[in-house]
Amino acid sequence: MAKASATNATPGGKTRVRIVVCGGKGTGKSSLIVTAATDSFPANVPPVLPPTRLPEEFYPDRVPITIIDTSSSTEDRGRLSEELRRADAVVLTYACDRPETLEELSELWLPELRQLEVKVPVIVVGCKLDLRDESHQVSLETVMMPIMQQFREIETCIECSALKQIQIPEVFYYAQKAVLHPTGPLFDQETQALKPRCVRALKRIFILCDHDRDGSLSDAELNDFQVKCFNSPLQPSEIVGVKRVVQEKLREGVNDRGLTLAGSVELTNEAVDFLKGIFELFDSDSVCPGLCLGAYLTFNCAANEVSSLFCTINAFIMIWLEINCLPSISLAYKILTISVSCQDNTLRPTEVDDLFSTAPECPWDEAPYKDAAEITALGGLSLDGFLSQWAFMTLLDPASTVENLIYIGYPGDPSSAVRVTRRRRIDRKKQQSERNVFQCFVFGPKNAGKSALLNSFLGRPFNDNRLTTDERYAVHFVNQPGGTRKILVLREIPEDGVGKLLSNKDSLAACDVAVFVHDSSDESSWKKATELLVDVATHGEDTGYEVPCLIVAAKDDLDSFPTAIQDSTRVSQDMGIEAPIPISSKLGDFNNIFRRIVVAAEHPHLSIPETEAGRTRKQYHRLINRSLMFVSVGAAVAIVGLAAYRVYAARKNTSG
């Protein structure tokens, strides 16, 4: 048997890691190195240690480490510069009991690394933690945040004590990890954001790990992910730690079910183009559906790569006939030619069923999708209605969208079909939203005209006798000035369902704009609507999910109650929002309400109501500096990675 190689190559090709330790005189460099190598605190150490080697079995990656000690004296500056230029990573030390050594980091050491063009990860280490003055406790985050903002090359910050054996192995574990698993390909230091390809990869991982498809990673699912990555589970306290870090920096990142995929998800242009082609393909009232599907699959699959996943039996038979019995082009061409000649620009219910015949079931047969889009007199879906339904499903259940795209034969990488949009609170900060799909919550008392508003949005006739008691949706395109088109999803919230909705602190996380409808002829309806407005605004202020709000005065064909103008003016001015928008569903006069809803969503910093209580607490709702997110991401990764290291270390000690 051939002998195994003495060293292991990592995915990046590294077979050993060279770490240079530098810092001010007396900051604990040599004691740190000796304690890490021998697992004991040295009584005496020389001024500068010879190169120290940590064997490959020291850490889980099984890559040996060479640690280079350095002198801080002026006469040894040339040697220091030479070692720094050869380093794979730099450990930069300061003494926790001497504040001046911390100041030297930004005044001397970090600028010198830049001057030498040392472009490797830097791990800042506070040594002698046991000597720090207990009466002046300051968090590491508070101390390091200004320095990390200025010097983006700092990978991690950690405090330790060689004497007390506190976090000594972790120092070089982080340094090695920064070299073997760099964050550069994943994280853009300049913009302080994950790179697009990393976001796409994480999005796909999230969807694959979300086994129950509920849009959240439960503790069990998160643990499964940990085991697959590190071959060791997280402890319950570590799972709590991960979720706490995420929630501190991203409130919508955790819900009652676990970690969530933050931000809205939308279809990409590639997916929309694919769906347009599918619509045209199945919009053929006189052609055998199996024949059309066979033609479609022939164009999207190589002859020897026809996957049964995407095929019904009829479709597969037609493909086989074409491949084996007919010229490779003629049948498919004839089928598509016939299909185009028979199109009526709508998909009838039977054609929708045919489209989803390769899926376990049609996803739109039940609420909330059933009757949510505009349909023709014969019950068919126009292209706009078809695309609206897909956008609606993507908004509520992106995993279901990806799954059904695969079922109907989406030819590309499924992760390329959807994109994660910017979070809504970022949109408010940027004072603009670039999303293509907006969700509007429609509040109001009974008989205010909420259902009539949704029906009118879908082009359905006015029905004064219809009373809706259940939550429902309406989705459709809204044409904007300049030719742009956005998809608007209206979600009707029954009056008796508001309390339950607001009992969930994350209930407004997915809301782009809220509309409050009242019967303009009924004073009690107005009062209930304003109470709902205050409740929603207060909830937004308390949770950080403040949303633009509009007031809609419905039934404008009736006479207003006597004090309507005075009351509406007072509420609008007090809360800092637009005056009520009068509409009449009965007369078909909507005063551009749907366009105005979209405009409010596109400019989410405007029309946000402010309660009296909210004004007094405004200073507590400031946005956290963007750079703090990097610290948080690093902390979350550290918890997961360090858990794996601790399990590895425990096993090593047990076996030893």
N, C-alpha and C positions, 0 to 999 in steps of 0.2 A: 504494500500500500504506500502511495506517495505521502510524504510528510506534509502536513498543513503548513501554509506560509506563516511566518512569525508575526506578520502584521496584516492588518485588514484594510483594504481600500474602501473608502466611503463612496457614496454616489458622486461626490465632487472630485474623487481621485486622490484625496489626502490619505497618506499612510502614516503620518505623524504630525503633531501640532507643536509649534514652537511659541511659547508664551513668555514675553518679557515683562518683568515686574519693575516698575519705576515709581518714584515719588520722593517727597521731601525726606530729609535726614531724620531718623528716629520715628518714622511713621509706622514701623512694624513690618517692613518688607521681608526681611530674612526670617523672622519668627513665623510669619505666615507660611513661607515655603517649607520650613523644617517641620512645622506642625502638620501640614498637609501630607508630607511624605512619610512621616514617622508616626503620626497619630498621637504625638505627645509634645508637650510644651518644652522647649529647650532652656536649660539654665543659662547657658552661654552660647552665643553665636558669633562667628567672625564678622568683620565689617561687610564683606561681600562673599556670598556662597559660590562654590563652583556650580556648573550646570547640574540641575537635579532632574532625574527622570522618574516619571510616574508610569508604571507598566501598563500594558494594554488592557489588563483585566480590571484596572482601577475604576473605569466608568463603562456604562452599557455599550457605547459605540465601539469599544475594544480597539481604540487607537491610542498608541503611546504618546505621552506628553513630555516635552523637554521644557523645563522652567529655567529662565535666565534671570539671575539676580543682578542688580546694577547699583552703582554708586551714584550718590547725588552731588559729589564734590565737583568743583569747577574743573580741576585738572583731569578728571575722567570723562569730560563731556564728549570728547571724540569717540571714545569707546561706547558710550551710551548711544550716540547717534548711529553708530554702526550696527549695534544690536537692534535698535528700534526699526531700522530699515529692513532687517532680516526677519522681523516678527510676523507671525500669523495673527496674533492678538496681543493687546497690551492690557496689563492690569495696572491701574493707576491708583496709588494708595494715598490716604490722608489719615490723620489720627483723630479719633472721635473726641478726645479730651483736649485737642489743641485747634481751636477754630481758625487760627492763621494758616494752618496747613490745608484746610478746605478752601480758603480764599486763593491759595497758591495754584489750585487746579485751574481756575479760569484766568488767573493773571500770568501764570508762568508755564505750567506743564501742557495744558491743552493747546495754547497758541504755538508752543514749540513743536508739538506733534504735527500741527498744520504746516509750520515752516519747513519741517523736514519732509513734508508730503507723505507722511505715514498714513496710508489709507486702509487701515485694518480696524476691526471692532475694538472698542475701548470699554473695559469693565472698570467702573469706579468702585473702590472698596474702602469703606471706613473701618480701619483697624482699631484695636484697643477699646472695643465697645464697653468692656467691663470698667474702664476708667472714666467714662463720661459722667459729668455732673448730673446726678439724678434730679436736681432741682431745676434744671433747664432742659427738660425733655422736649425735643422738636422732632416731628415725623420726618423720615427720610424723604418722603415725597415733597414736603414743604421746602426742605433744604435743597434738593436736587432739581426741582422743576425749572427754576430760572437758568441753571447751568445747562440742563438738557435742551432748553429752548435755544440757547446760543450755540451749543456744540452738538449737532445732530449725530455725530459719529459715536456718541456714547450709547452702547448697546444695553447695558444693565447697570443698576446701582445696588449695592448690597453692603450691609454692615456685619462685622464679625469680631470674634475675640479668640485669639490663639490660646490665651491662658485658660479660658472657660470652655474651650472647644465648641464655640458657637459658630455655625455656618462656615467652617473652614473648607470642607470638601466641596461645598456648593460654589465657592469662588472659582475654582478651576473647572468645575463642571460647566458653569455658564460660559467661561472663556472658550472651552473646547466646543461647546454647542454653537457658539456664535461663529466659529470657523467652519465646522462641519455642516451646519444647517443655517446658513446666513439668511437674514430677513430681507436683504437687498432685492432679490428677485420678487419678493412678495409685497414689500412695503416701500412707498415713495417717501423718502425723508423730507423732501422739499414741500410736498403738499400735505404731508402727514396723513396719508390715506393708503389703503390697500390698493395694489395695482389691479387694473381691470381683469386680467387673466386669473389672478388670484381670487377675485370676487366670484368669477364664473365657476372656478373649481370648488370653492367653498359652498357655493349655492348648490352645485350638483351633489357634493358630499352630504349636505344637509338633507336634500330630498331623498337620497339613498338610505340615509340613516333613520329617517322618519318612517319607521315600519308601519305604524298605524295610520299614517297619512292625516294626522290631525293638525299639522302645521306647527308642531312644537316637538322638541327633543325632551322626552321624559328622562328621569334619572337613569332608568334602565337602558334607554337608547343611548344616552350620553356615555354610560359605562361601557356598553358594547363597542362604541366608537373608540374609547380609550383602550380597551383590550386589543382591538384590531391593530391599533397604531403602536402600542407599547407592550403588548402581551402581559399587561397587569391591570387590575381594576383600580378605580379610584375609591378611596375611603369616603364614607358618607359626609364627613366634615369637609373633605376636599371638594366634593360636588357642591356643597353649600357655598364654599369659598369661590368657586368658579361662577356660580349664579349670582353671588353677591357683587363680585367685581363687575360683571356684565350689567347688572341692574343699576349699580351706582352711576355708570356712565351712559347707559342706554335703557331708559325705563321700559320701553316697549320690547326690549330684548328678552324679557322673562315674563311669562304669565303663569297662571295656576297649573298648567300642564308641563311647564319646563322652559327650556331655551327656545326662542322663536327666531324666524328668519326676518330680521328687521327690515323695514321699508316695504313699499308696495312692489308688486311684481307685475310686469306688463309683457305683452307679446312684442317680439322684435319685428323689424321690417321683413326679415327673412320668413318668419312664421306667418305674417299677414299675407305675403305674396303666395306662400304655399297654400293657405286657406282660400285665397281667391281662385287659385287654379282648381282646387278641390270643388269649390262651389260651381264653377263652370262645367267641370267634368260630370257632376251629378245632376246638373240642371238639364236633363234630357228626358222629356216625358214619354218618349216612345221607344227608347232603346233599353234593352235588357240591362239591369243594374250590374249583374255579374260580368257582362261583357265589357261595360265601361270600366269597372274596377280592374278587370284583367288588363285592359289597354293601359290604364294608369300605372299599374305595377310593372308592366313591361317596359315602360319608359324610365322607371325609377330603380329597376333591379337588373343586374346582368343576368344573362340566360342561365348561368349556373349558380346564381346567388339568390334565387327567389325564396324568400323566407316565409315559412308557413305562418309566422306570427302575424303577417299582414294580409293573409289571403283567406277568403272563404273558399269552399270546395269548388263552386262555380268559377270563381276567378282563377283558381289554380288550374282547372281543366282548360280554360280558355288560353291561359299562358302556354300550357303544354302543347295545345293544338297549334298555336302560332309558331312556337319554337320548332316543332317537329314536322308540321304538315304544310305550313304556308310560308311565303316569303317573309323575312323578318320585319319588313316595314309596312307592307301593304295593308294588313288587317288592322294594325293599330291606327294607321292613317285614316282608313275608311271609317273606323269606329268613331274617331274624334270628329271627322267631317260630318257624319250623321248626327253626332251629339250637338255640335254647334248649330246645325240647321233647325234643331227642335227646341232650342232654349226658350223659356218664357221669363227668364230673369228672376225666378223664385224657386225655392226648394219646397215642394209639397211635403207633408208629413211622411208619406211613404218614401220619398227620396232622402229625407233626413235619416229615417230608419235604415235605409240601404247604406248610407254613408257610414253609419256606426255599426254596420253588420259585422265588422271584424273586431269590435269591442264587446265586452261582456254584456253591455246594455247601453241604451242611449242615455247620456248623462243629463239630458234636459227634460226628461219625462216627469220629474217631480219638482216640488218647491225646493229651492227658491227660483229655479230657472224656468219652470213652466209658466207661460203667459207673461214673462218678464220683458220680452222684446216685441217690437212691432210686427204684426202679421197681416197678411192680405185677407180679403173677404173670404177666400177659400182656405184660409188657415196656413198659407205658405209663408216662408221666410224670404225677404229680400236679401240682397247681398249685405246691405247695411245692418239688417236684423241679424243675419248670420254672423258677421264679424262682431257685432255688439254682444251676442251670446258668448262667443269665445273670450272676448275681453272681460265680460262679467265673471265667467268661470275662473279666469286667471286672477282676477281681483280677489275672489273669495277662496279659491282652492287651487293655487298654482300647481301643486303636485298632480291633481286630477287633470289639469290641462296637459301637462307633459305626458302623462300616462295615455290620454286619449289621442294625442298627436302621434304617439308611437303606434297605437292601434290602427290608425288610419293611414299609416305609412309615411310619416315625416322622414325625409331622406337624410337629414343631417344629424349632427350631434344634438341630442335633445336639449342640452344646456344652452345651445345657441338659439333656442326658440323663445326664451324668456330673459328678461333683464330686470335687475333689482334697481328701483329708482331711489333717488335721494330721499332721506328721511324728511318728514314734513316740518320738523322744527328747524332743520337746515334750510328748507325752502323759505321759512319765515325770516330767517336771518339774512338770506340772500335776497329777500323781497321779491321772489319770483319762483314759480314752479314750472318745470319743463316736462311734467308728466302729460301723457295723452289720455289717461283715464282718471276721472274724478268721481268721488263718491260723496253724495249729499244726503245728510240725514234730514228727514222731513218730520218736524214735531208739530203738535197742535192738539187742541181739545176735540172731542167728538163733534161731528157735524160742521167742522170748520171749513172743509173743502180739500182735505189732503188727498183723498182718493181721486177726486175729480181732477186734481192737478196731475197726478200720475197718469190717469187715463188720457188726459189731453196731450201729455208728453208723447204717448204712444199712438196718437191720432185716433183714439177711440171716441165714440159719440158720448155726449154729456148725458149722465143718468143721475137725476136728482134724488132718486130713491135708494141708491146703493149705499150701504153702510159697511165699512170694512172694520173688522175687529182684530184681524190677524196682521202680523208684519208682512209686508210685501215689497217687491222691487219693480222698478221700471228702468230700462236701459235703452239708450238711443244716441245717435250722433247729434252734435250741435254744431251748426255752421257758424264760424266766426268771421269777422271782417278780415279781408286780405286773403280769403280762400282757405284758411286753416280749418281743420275739423277736429273736435275733441269728442270723446265718448263720456257721457254723463250717466251715472248710476244714481237713481233716486231710491232711497230706502225709507219707506213709511214706517214711523214708530207709533203704534197705538198709544193713546193717552195713558191707559192703565199698564203699559209696558215700560214707561219711562223710568219708574223706580227701580225695576229689575236691571234695566240697562245701565243706569248710573251707579248701581251697587258694585259694578266691576270697574276698578280704577283705570283699566286700559280700554274702556268702552269707546272713547273718542280717538284712540290711536289711529284708526283707519278712516277717520272722517276728515274730508277736505273742506267742507263748508256745511253749515247747518241752517235750515230754513224753518221759520216759525209761522205757521198759517193760522189765521183767525177769521171768523165770520165778521166782516166789517159792519154788519148791521146789528151785532149782538155784543153788548158791553161785557157781559160775563165771559164770552168767548175771548175777547181781548184780554181781560184780566188773567184768565187761565194761560193764555199764550205768553204773556209777559212773565208770569210765574215760572213757566217752563224755561223761558229764556234765561232768567236769573239762575235757575237750578243748573242748567247746562254750562253757563258761563262760570259759575262758582266751581263746578266740577273740573272744568278746564284749568282754572287757576290753581286749584288744589293739586292736580296731577301733572301739570305741565303740558297738557294737551289742549291748549287754547285753539279755537277754530274761528274763522270768519263766520259771521251770522247775518242773515237777512230776515226782515219781517215782511210777510206777505199778507196784504189785506184782501182776502177772497170775497167773492159774491159782491163785487163792485156794482152789479146791476141793481142792488137793493140800496135803500137809503141808509146812510151811516148813522150810528147812534150819536146823540147830541154832542158829547164831549170828545169825539174821536180825534179831531185835529189837535186839540190841546193836549190830550193824553199821549198821543203818538209822538208829538214834538218833544214833550218832556222826557219820555223814555229814551228816545233816540239821542237827545242831547246829553242826558245823564250817563248813558252807557257808551257814547261815542261811536254810534253806528248810523247807517243810512236810514232815512225815514221809510215807513212802510210802503211797499210797492203794491198798488192796486191792480187786481186782475179780475176777470169774470170768465170762468170756464163755460158758463151757460151761453154767453155771447161770443165766445172764442176770442176774447181780448186778453192777451197774456202779457202785454207791456214788455216784451223781450225778456221775460223772467228767466228762461232757461239760459239764454246768452249771459244774462247778468250773474247767474249762479256760477257759470264757468269763469267769468272774469274775476269774481271774488276768489275762486279757487286758484286762479293763476297768479294772483297777487295776495298771498295769504297773510301778509303783515297788516293789511287794511281790514276794516270792518270787524275787528276783534273786540267784542264787548268787554267792558271793564266794570266790575262791581265795586261798591264802596269798600268792601273788605279787601278786594284785590288791589285797590290803589294803595292801601296801607302796607301791603306785604310785597310790593313789587320788587323791592331790592333783594328779596330772597329767591327770585326766579330768574336770575341772570344766567346766561349760558356759560358753561365751563369752558375754559380755554382749550382750543383744539389740541394743543400739545399734550394735555393731560390724557387724552385718549390713547396716545402711544404708550404712556406709562401703564395704562390700564390693560391694553392689549398684551404688553409684555408681562404684566402681572398674571393675567389669565393663563398665558402660555407657560409661564414659570410654574404655576400651580400644577398644571397637567404634567409637564415634563419632569418636574421635581418629584412628583408622586412616583413616576416610573423609576427614577433614580433611587429613591428611598427603598422601593421594593427590591430593586437590584442589589443595593448595598446590604439590606437585611438578609437576602438569600446568600450573598457572598460570605457574610459573617457567620451564618448558620453552617454553611458547608465547610468553612475554615475551622 
